[in-house]
C-alpha cells in the first residue's frame, strides 16, 4: 500500500508547486483516484494478477450473496477439495456452478474461495493509503500527472506500458530446462 502523501509530494515536486499555490490537495487526490481506476481497469481487462484479490464467499440457503464492493470481474471460484466451480448462464442449481448478476453471486449453499479482479478503494485524504503495491508507485504517479493535465492519451499509454511490464511477472522462470521439458514434448 502506498501512502497518499508520498504520491502527492511526488506530484507537487513534478509540478513545481511544493507550496500548493496552483493545485489543491483535493485535485491531486482526485487525479490519484482516477489514475488507480484507469490502471486497475486495464490490469483487469488483461487478466494481470497484480489486480487480483481473494476472499471467502458464504452462500446462504437462498442461494445468493453480495459481491465485494471493489469487484470488477471474476478470476475463478474455488470449492475447496472439490476443485473449481464453472459459470452458468442461468440460475445455478447444480453443485459446482455459479452465476454473477449485478452485485450478487448465485450458487448452491456453501463456502466458495472467490478470486477476483478489483479496483482500489478511493482515497480522500493525505493520511490514507492507496491499496496498490509499492512497485506500481511510479506508474500511479505518472498516470496521475497525466490525468491532472487532462492528457488522457498519455495516461492510457502509461497504463498499457504498466500492463506490459506486469504481464511477464506471472511466468515462472525455470532453471536448466529447454523447450522440450517446458512444453512437455519428447526427444
HELIX and SHEET records of a PDB file:
HELIX    1   1 UNK A    4  UNK A   15  1                                  12    
HELIX    2   2 UNK A   25  UNK A   45  1                                  21    
HELIX    3   3 UNK A   49  UNK A   51  5                                   3    
HELIX    4   4 UNK A   80  UNK A   82  5                                   3    
HELIX    5   5 UNK A  134  UNK A  136  5                                   3    
HELIX    6   6 UNK A  137  UNK A  148  1                                  12    
HELIX    7   7 UNK A  152  UNK A  167  1                                  16    
HELIX    8   8 UNK A  168  UNK A  170  5                                   3    
HELIX    9   9 UNK A  179  UNK A  183  1                                   5    
SHEET    1   A 2 UNK A   2  UNK A   3  0                                        
SHEET    2   A 2 UNK A 129  UNK A 130 -1                                        
SHEET    1   B 7 UNK A  52  UNK A  59  0                                        
SHEET    2   B 7 UNK A 110  UNK A 118 -1                                        
SHEET    3   B 7 UNK A  71  UNK A  78 -1                                        
SHEET    4   B 7 UNK A  84  UNK A  87 -1                                        
SHEET    5   B 7 UNK A  97  UNK A 101  1                                        
SHEET    6   B 7 UNK A 104  UNK A 107 -1                                        
SHEET    7   B 7 UNK A  64  UNK A  66 -1                                        
END                                                                             
